Amino acid sequence: MDRLAFISLAGITSQADIRAKITNSLANVSTTGFKESLATVDESLATNGLGFDTRVAPSRPSQEYINLAPGTINTTGRAMDIAMSGSTVLGVQAENGDIGFTRRGDLRVTANGLIENAAGQLVMGEAGPINVPPGHIVSISPDGTLFGTLPTEPDAPALNLGQLMLRDASQTQLIRRSDALFEPADETLRGADFPNGPEPVAVTSGALEGSNVNPIEAMVKLMDFSRSYEAKIKLVSEIKAIDENGSSMMRLPK
């Protein structure tokens, strides 16, 4: 009886994590460049302890593996808005100084001349942060090169400001960090750059990529897991009732 209760409780704990990820996806349906997590499969792990080796608990990986499927492309006409194609990701600097990656392309120039996205994360170039001289208007080419021009000198050649840190992640599994940025699942590459994949990196200027979350599909998943959760809670209650009835039958009459 205790084995049945133990397995049911482990299943409830595992499903709570799934519901949290689905809820997070629903909350970010309108977030620029948000990527939902790939579905993961439960693994059966033996539970060590006293008694027979008959207890097996379901276990689910704690990392959120990123699904880089493209979202809807929305045209903005703003030169510093970029939508990344394929499995291209953009390198930014996290608050702790690590290199993280994102699909957010709503870029802007800060008061001190550096480039950041709308989340306030410093955008990285191939040689470090990119500096924009005062008064320059920034344009971005499809390969991620930034050019600056002065409105007062329209005939002057554009100034090459640097190259965005764009990486192809088609051959690199990414996971979600606690700050919502992406990083390689390989522990030796976490918080740092990773090797570029075989696919060409490219961006489209004047457009932003929306979330790749399907709200209807996410709602259906949430309803399904809610019903499954309620069924497991009811099972635990039934187990408790059966156990109490069995214990009462074994009591000696006074």
Residue pairs with C-beta under 8 A, 6 or more apart in sequence:
1 239
1 242
1 243
1 246
3 54
3 55
4 239
5 236
5 239
5 240
6 47
6 55
6 57
7 55
7 56
7 57
7 58
8 232
8 235
8 236
8 239
9 236
10 57
10 58
11 58
11 232
12 229
12 232
12 233
12 236
14 42
14 58
14 59
14 60
15 225
15 228
15 229
15 232
16 229
17 60
17 62
18 60
18 225
19 222
19 225
19 226
19 229
21 37
21 64
22 218
22 221
22 222
22 225
23 222
25 34
25 36
25 37
25 213
25 218
26 213
26 215
26 218
26 219
26 222
28 34
28 211
28 213
29 211
29 213
29 215
29 218
30 210
30 211
31 211
32 104
32 105
32 106
32 118
32 208
32 209
32 210
32 211
33 71
33 84
33 102
33 103
33 104
33 105
33 208
33 209
33 210
33 211
34 71
34 103
34 211
34 212
34 213
35 66
35 67
35 68
35 69
35 71
35 103
35 182
35 211
35 212
36 67
36 211
36 212
36 213
36 218
37 64
37 65
37 66
37 67
37 176
38 65
38 66
38 67
40 60
40 61
40 65
41 60
42 58
42 59
42 60
43 58
43 59
43 60
44 56
44 57
44 58
44 59
45 56
45 57
45 58
45 59
46 53
46 55
46 56
47 55
47 56
47 57
49 55
63 175
63 176
63 185
64 175
64 176
65 173
65 174
65 175
65 185
66 173
66 174
66 175
66 176
66 182
67 212
68 87
68 89
68 103
68 169
68 170
68 174
69 212
70 85
70 86
70 209
70 212
71 103
71 209
71 210
71 211
71 212
71 213
72 209
72 210
73 83
73 204
73 207
73 208
73 209
73 210
74 207
74 208
74 209
74 210
75 206
75 207
76 206
76 207
76 208
77 206
78 206
79 137
79 138
79 139
79 140
79 205
79 206
80 106
80 107
80 108
80 109
80 138
80 140
80 205
81 105
81 106
81 107
81 205
81 206
81 207
81 208
82 90
82 105
82 107
82 140
82 203
82 204
82 205
82 207
82 208
83 105
83 203
83 204
83 207
83 208
83 209
84 90
84 103
84 105
84 166
84 201
84 202
84 203
84 209
85 201
85 202
85 203
85 204
86 168
86 170
86 199
86 200
86 201
86 202
87 168
87 169
87 170
87 197
87 199
88 166
88 167
88 168
88 169
88 199
88 201
88 202
88 203
89 101
89 102
89 103
89 166
89 167
89 169
89 174
89 182
90 101
90 102
90 103
90 104
90 105
90 123
90 164
90 165
90 166
91 99
91 100
91 101
91 123
91 124
91 164
91 165
91 166
91 167
91 193
92 99
92 100
92 101
92 102
92 116
92 117
92 121
92 122
92 123
92 124
92 181
93 99
93 100
93 121
93 122
93 124
93 129
94 100
94 121
94 177
94 179
94 181
94 191
95 179
98 183
98 190
98 191
98 192
99 124
99 165
99 183
99 191
99 192
99 193
100 121
100 177
100 179
100 181
100 182
100 183
100 191
101 167
101 169
101 174
101 181
101 182
101 183
102 117
102 119
102 121
102 181
102 182
103 209
104 117
104 118
104 119
104 121
105 117
105 203
105 208
105 209
106 117
106 118
106 208
107 115
107 116
107 117
107 123
107 140
108 115
108 116
108 117
108 118
109 115
109 132
109 138
110 116
113 131
113 132
113 133
113 134
114 122
114 123
114 129
114 130
114 131
114 132
115 122
115 123
115 129
115 130
115 132
115 138
115 146
116 122
116 123
117 123
121 181
122 129
123 129
123 130
123 164
123 165
124 130
124 164
124 165
125 146
125 162
125 163
125 164
125 165
126 162
126 163
126 164
126 165
127 162
127 163
130 146
130 161
130 162
130 164
131 161
131 162
132 138
132 146
132 148
132 161
133 148
133 159
135 150
135 151
135 152
136 148
136 149
136 150
136 159
136 161
137 148
137 149
137 150
137 151
138 146
138 147
138 148
138 161
139 146
139 147
139 148
139 149
139 158
139 205
140 146
140 147
140 164
140 203
140 205
141 147
141 205
142 202
142 203
142 204
142 205
143 163
143 166
143 201
143 202
143 203
144 163
144 164
144 166
144 201
144 202
144 203
145 160
145 162
145 163
145 164
146 160
146 161
146 162
146 163
146 164
147 158
147 159
147 160
147 161
148 158
148 159
148 161
149 156
149 158
149 159
150 156
164 203
165 193
166 201
166 203
167 193
167 194
167 196
167 197
167 201
168 196
168 197
168 198
168 199
168 200
168 201
169 182
169 194
169 197
170 197
170 198
170 199
171 197
171 198
172 184
172 185
172 186
172 194
172 195
172 197
173 184
173 185
173 186
174 182
174 183
174 184
174 185
175 182
175 183
175 184
175 185
176 182
177 183
183 189
183 190
183 191
184 190
184 194
186 194
